[in-house]
Every structure is written in structure tokens, then in C-alpha cells.
Amino acid sequence: MTTTQWLLAFDLQILPRPAGSTECLDQDGNLAVRAWFSSPTRELSVRSRFTVELVRENPFDFLLSDESLNLPLWYPEPLSTALTSYRQDGQISEEVTQFAHAIADVAQRNTLAFLGTLNQKIYQGFRQMTRPEGSPWTSNVTLRSRQGSCRDLAVLFCDVCRVMGLAARFVSGYECASAGQPHAYMHAWAEVYLPGAGWRGYDPARGVVVANTHIAVAAAFHYDLASPVAGGFLGLPAAQMDAYLNLSVESEVTS
């Protein structure tokens, strides 16, 4: 259960049956299941089924603290130290830095105006593409090419926010708009930490502020740590993994 979604039912099936498994919270507070095996196998199947109720209808149901209204944003201690990894901008290119300041100037350095302007700027000014495989591009590659998948745009959004002192993280999950589609994919967006509001989602691939349209699976300061399935294996180069998504949405939960 979180402030945005309630997990009503969950079932995870791993085949072959692992030698052992444990539930734990990872470094970002995501609930994870770690499994290990005692012998080689020719196949590995991971199937999850869950039912979620989305409970946040208004993405602006908060009041920012006075010191958070304008950029660059400064977090008070000890919150600032706790958010250090989400604010690091040491490897962000000069191109992205200039892009961030240009957006901030348009928004007159107002925090919420900056986030809204950035969201729309990426949504309207970048061509969206589908890349079923591969890691996200770096933010400067996405900015230079003016195109990218949802995960590429999410990385760009996070880096631009970090330039302005905002703590940002990468989120992987699902969007309700994929329900019923024959070739549905997972989705990615960004979250920003706002004092007085906590983590708030922005989806530059759709140009929306996240409310009850998205289902988060994992969130982390780096996209590798927000992967729904991660691990390692030894095998032939031709080995591959396929994923299938079946998502259905009910407009109202009845008792």
C-alpha cells in the first residue's frame, strides 16, 4: 500500500521452483523478491498477477513549503543528505544544463511552473518512439536527437530536474491506457520530491502529471535499480527472454 495505490491481490510464480526465496525492501523502499537456484535449468519463467486500486485522483493535492516555491530548490537538513543520490548531476552534459536553465527562465524560476513547462516541452517537442530492448539513452543523446522512448524521456526529465536542485527518480510500471492492447509494453516516467508533497510523478512521454492513470512497480535514482526483473545467468549466446503483458482496467471497484 502507498499513498497512490493499494495492492489488493498479488501472486508470483517462478518456474522451476527456486531453491529458496525471500521478500525484502530494496535500497529505495521497493518490495522485492529475491530467488536463487541450486541447479542449472533450460528455462526460467516468472509470472506475476496482481490487482491494484488507484486512489490518487488529484495530483496537486498538496501545499508546497515557502522555501520550495522557487528554483534552484534547496532541501533542509537532514532531508538534503537523505536525497543526495537523487540530486547528483555530476555527469550531466552542458547541453542538458543549458536546456534546464532555459526552461527555468521560461517558468520564471517557479518550481511547479518549471515542472509543468518541462513536461510539456518534452512531450510536444520530442518524437516518441518504441524501443522494446536496450537501456535508456543518456540525456544528452535524447536531447540532441529530439526523440526517444518513454524511458529515454524519463531519464532526460530526471537530469534536467537535477540541474535545478530537484531530487528526481526513475519509475517503471504500467499505464492504464495500455489495457486491452494486443502489444502492450511496460512504461516509464519520473518522480520529483517536493517538500510538503513527497514524491510526485510526471510523465513526459504523455505530457501528464501522474495520478490514477499509472501503476508503479519500482522507483530508483538509477533506471537499472527500477527493473521489474533483474538477475544473471550462464548459457548460450542465443538465449533470450520474452515478456507478455495483459492489463485490464475497471472504472470502479465494487464490494
C-alpha positions in Angstrom: 0.0 0.0 0.0 1.2 3.5 -0.9 -0.4 6.9 -1.0 -1.2 6.4 -4.7 -2.2 2.8 -5.0 -3.4 -0.1 -2.9 -2.3 -3.7 -3.7 -5.4 -5.8 -3.3 -4.1 -9.2 -4.5 -0.7 -10.5 -5.7 0.6 -13.8 -6.9 4.1 -14.6 -8.1 5.0 -17.9 -9.8 8.6 -18.8 -10.6 9.4 -22.0 -12.5 11.4 -24.1 -12.0 10.8 -23.7 -8.3 13.7 -21.9 -6.7 15.8 -23.4 -4.0 14.9 -20.5 -1.8 13.5 -17.0 -1.9 12.9 -14.1 0.4 10.9 -10.9 0.4 12.8 -7.7 1.3 12.8 -4.0 0.9 15.5 -2.7 -1.5 17.6 0.5 -1.1 14.7 2.6 -2.4 11.9 1.0 -0.4 10.6 -1.1 -3.2 9.3 -4.6 -2.1 11.4 -7.1 -3.9 11.5 -11.0 -4.0 15.0 -12.5 -4.3 15.2 -16.1 -5.5 18.1 -18.4 -6.0 18.5 -21.9 -7.6 20.6 -24.9 -6.8 21.0 -26.5 -10.3 21.0 -25.5 -14.0 17.8 -25.3 -15.9 16.8 -24.9 -19.6 14.0 -22.5 -18.9 13.0 -19.8 -16.4 9.5 -18.5 -16.1 8.5 -15.6 -13.9 4.8 -14.8 -13.8 3.1 -12.2 -11.7 -0.6 -11.4 -11.3 -1.9 -8.5 -9.2 -4.9 -6.3 -8.6 -4.3 -2.7 -7.7 -6.7 0.1 -6.7 -5.6 3.6 -7.7 -6.5 6.1 -5.1 -4.9 9.5 -6.1 -7.4 11.4 -8.2 -5.9 14.9 -7.8 -2.1 15.1 -8.5 -2.0 18.6 -6.9 -3.5 17.9 -3.5 -0.6 19.5 -1.6 0.8 22.8 -0.4 4.5 23.5 -1.0 6.6 24.9 1.7 7.7 28.5 1.1 11.3 27.7 0.6 10.4 25.3 -2.2 8.4 27.7 -4.4 11.4 28.9 -6.4 14.5 27.4 -8.1 17.1 26.3 -7.5 15.5 24.2 -4.9 17.3 23.7 -1.6 16.2 20.9 0.8 16.7 21.4 4.6 18.9 19.0 6.5 18.7 16.1 7.2 16.4 15.7 4.2 19.0 17.1 1.8 21.5 14.4 2.8 18.8 11.7 2.5 18.1 12.8 -1.1 21.7 13.1 -2.2 21.7 10.3 -4.7 18.6 11.6 -6.3 20.1 15.1 -6.8 23.5 14.2 -8.2 24.2 15.9 -11.5 27.9 15.4 -11.9 27.7 13.6 -15.3 25.0 15.8 -16.9 26.2 17.4 -20.1 26.5 21.1 -20.7 23.8 20.8 -23.4 21.3 19.4 -20.8 22.4 22.0 -18.3 21.7 24.9 -20.7 18.3 23.3 -21.6 17.4 23.1 -18.0 18.2 26.8 -17.4 16.3 27.8 -20.5 13.2 26.0 -19.2 13.6 27.6 -15.8 13.8 31.1 -17.3 10.5 30.5 -19.2 8.9 29.4 -16.0 10.3 32.4 -14.1 12.1 30.1 -11.7 8.8 28.9 -10.2 9.1 25.3 -9.2 5.7 24.0 -10.2 5.7 26.1 -13.4 9.1 24.7 -14.3 8.0 21.1 -13.9 4.9 21.7 -15.9 6.8 23.5 -18.6 9.4 20.8 -18.8 6.8 18.1 -19.0 5.1 19.8 -21.9 8.3 20.8 -23.7 9.5 17.2 -23.9 6.0 15.9 -24.8 5.4 18.4 -27.6 9.0 18.8 -28.8 10.3 15.3 -28.9 9.3 12.5 -31.2 8.2 9.4 -29.3 9.4 6.0 -30.4 9.1 2.4 -29.3 12.4 0.6 -28.4 11.5 -2.8 -27.0 15.1 -3.5 -26.0 18.1 -1.7 -24.7 19.0 0.6 -21.8 17.8 4.2 -21.8 19.9 6.7 -23.8 21.8 9.3 -21.9 20.0 12.6 -21.5 22.3 14.4 -24.0 21.7 11.8 -26.7 17.9 12.2 -26.3 18.1 16.0 -26.2 20.3 16.1 -29.3 18.2 13.7 -31.3 14.8 15.2 -30.1 13.3 11.7 -29.9 13.2 8.7 -27.6 11.2 6.0 -25.9 9.4 6.6 -22.6 12.4 5.5 -20.6 14.7 7.9 -22.6 12.4 10.8 -22.0 12.2 9.9 -18.3 16.0 9.9 -17.9 16.1 13.3 -19.6 13.4 14.7 -17.3 15.3 13.5 -14.2 18.6 15.0 -15.3 17.0 18.4 -16.2 15.4 18.4 -12.7 18.7 17.6 -11.0 20.3 20.6 -12.7 17.9 22.8 -10.8 18.5 21.1 -7.5 15.4 18.9 -7.6 15.6 15.3 -6.4 14.3 13.1 -9.1 14.0 9.3 -9.7 13.1 6.9 -12.5 9.9 4.9 -12.2 8.9 1.7 -14.1 5.4 0.4 -14.2 2.3 0.4 -16.3 -0.2 2.9 -17.7 -3.9 2.2 -17.8 -4.1 3.3 -21.4 -2.3 0.0 -22.3 -5.3 -2.0 -21.1 -6.7 -4.3 -23.8 -3.9 -3.6 -26.3 -2.5 -6.7 -28.1 1.1 -5.5 -27.9 1.3 -3.7 -24.6 4.7 -2.7 -23.0 5.8 -1.5 -19.6 6.0 2.2 -19.2 8.5 4.6 -17.6 8.2 8.1 -16.1 9.8 10.3 -13.5 9.1 11.4 -9.9 10.2 14.5 -8.2 10.5 15.0 -4.4 8.7 18.2 -3.3 8.8 19.3 0.3 5.2 19.2 1.5 4.1 16.8 -1.2 6.6 13.9 -1.2 7.3 12.0 -4.5 5.1 13.3 -7.3 5.0 11.7 -10.8 5.5 13.4 -14.2 5.2 11.6 -17.5 6.9 13.5 -20.3 6.0 10.8 -22.8 2.3 11.6 -22.3 2.6 15.2 -21.1 0.6 14.5 -17.9 1.1 14.8 -14.1 0.7 11.3 -12.8 -2.4 10.5 -10.7 -4.7 7.4 -11.1 -3.6 6.6 -14.6 -0.3 4.9 -13.8 0.7 1.8 -11.8 4.2 2.0 -10.3 6.2 -1.2 -9.9 9.6 0.2 -8.8 11.3 3.5 -8.5 15.0 4.3 -8.0 17.6 7.1 -8.6 19.0 4.9 -11.5 17.0 3.1 -14.1 18.9 -0.2 -13.5 17.6 -0.4 -10.0 14.0 0.0 -11.1 13.9 -3.0 -13.4 10.9 -5.3 -12.7 13.0 -8.4 -13.2 16.8 -8.5 -12.8 19.4 -11.1 -12.4 22.2 -13.1 -14.1 22.6 -16.4 -15.9 25.1 -18.6 -17.6 24.1 -20.0 -21.0 24.4 -20.0 -24.8 24.5 -16.6 -26.6 21.2 -17.4 -28.3 19.3 -17.5 -25.0 16.6 -14.8 -24.8 13.8 -13.6 -22.6 10.3 -12.8 -23.8 7.7 -10.8 -21.8 3.9 -10.6 -22.2 1.6 -8.1 -20.6 -2.1 -8.5 -20.1 -3.7 -5.4 -18.4 -7.3 -4.8 -17.7 -8.9 -1.8 -16.0 -12.1 -1.5 -14.1 -13.5 2.0 -13.7 -15.0 1.3 -10.3 -14.3 -1.2 -7.6 -17.5 -2.6 -6.1 -17.8 -4.5 -2.8 
